[in-house]
Amino acid sequence: GGVSDTIPDNAVVSGDGVNSTKAVAAAGSATVSIGTAAGSGAASILTATAKASLSADAVIVPTCVATAFKMTAAGKINVTVATGPLTAGVIEVWVLYTTAAT
């Protein structure tokens, strides 16, 4: 499990990084996407990324660097795994945001 701070309502999320400190493994062709549990889409931070891209010490530029978004409600970072469960790996997610007035 992981720990996530809450990204506030009206925050404009515009970047930072995803770092897999230990290689992600899965029996099948798993993908990982990252968004927030509320306030944005399930893949707003990182669109579906194949497990092969999340090798040991890989640094991935998240989708939100090119496509910034504004939170519509406060929400915590949420990771979604599709096409099979992960069996190993550690993924760190850093999010850069600025709090807008409204």
C-alpha positions in Angstrom: 0.0 0.0 0.0 1.0 3.6 -0.3 0.5 6.9 1.3 -0.8 10.0 -0.5 -1.4 13.6 0.5 -4.6 15.2 -0.7 -4.3 17.4 -3.8 -6.7 20.3 -3.0 -9.7 21.4 -5.0 -8.9 23.9 -7.7 -5.2 22.9 -7.8 -3.7 23.0 -11.3 -1.6 19.9 -11.7 1.2 20.4 -14.2 3.9 17.9 -13.7 6.7 16.2 -11.8 7.6 12.5 -12.1 7.0 8.8 -11.7 9.9 6.6 -10.5 9.8 2.8 -10.3 12.5 2.2 -7.7 12.0 -1.6 -8.1 11.0 -3.1 -11.4 7.3 -3.8 -11.9 6.5 -7.5 -12.6 3.3 -9.3 -13.6 2.4 -12.7 -15.0 0.5 -11.0 -17.9 0.8 -7.7 -19.8 -0.2 -5.4 -17.0 -0.5 -1.7 -17.4 -0.4 1.1 -14.7 -2.3 4.4 -14.9 -2.3 7.1 -12.3 -5.0 9.7 -11.5 -6.9 10.8 -8.4 -9.7 9.1 -6.5 -11.7 12.3 -6.8 -11.4 15.6 -8.7 -9.8 14.2 -11.9 -9.8 11.2 -14.2 -8.3 7.8 -13.4 -5.4 8.4 -15.8 -5.0 12.2 -15.5 -1.5 12.0 -14.1 -0.2 9.1 -16.1 -2.0 7.3 -18.9 -1.9 3.5 -19.2 1.8 2.5 -19.2 3.1 -1.0 -19.9 4.9 -2.9 -17.2 8.0 -3.0 -19.4 8.4 0.8 -19.1 8.5 0.5 -15.3 11.8 -1.2 -15.0 14.2 -0.6 -12.0 15.0 3.0 -11.6 13.0 4.1 -14.6 11.8 7.7 -14.5 8.7 8.4 -16.5 7.5 11.8 -17.5 3.8 11.9 -16.5 1.0 12.8 -18.9 0.1 15.9 -16.9 3.4 17.6 -17.9 2.0 17.9 -21.5 -1.7 18.1 -20.5 -2.1 20.0 -17.2 -5.5 19.8 -15.5 -7.5 21.5 -12.8 -8.9 19.5 -9.9 -12.7 19.8 -9.6 -12.6 18.4 -6.0 -9.9 17.5 -3.5 -8.5 14.0 -4.1 -5.7 11.6 -3.3 -3.5 9.9 -5.9 -4.9 6.6 -7.1 -3.0 3.9 -9.0 -5.0 1.6 -11.4 -3.6 -1.7 -12.6 -5.3 -3.3 -15.7 -4.8 -6.5 -17.7 -3.6 -8.5 -14.7 -2.3 -8.0 -11.2 1.2 -6.8 -10.4 3.3 -9.3 -8.5 6.3 -7.1 -7.6 7.7 -3.6 -7.9 7.7 -0.1 -6.2 6.4 3.0 -7.9 6.9 6.5 -6.5 4.7 9.3 -7.7 5.5 13.0 -7.3 2.9 15.6 -8.3 3.6 19.3 -8.9 0.6 21.6 -8.5 -0.3 25.2 -7.9 -3.4 26.1 -5.9 -5.6 28.4 -8.0 -7.9 30.9 -6.2 -11.0 29.3 -7.8 
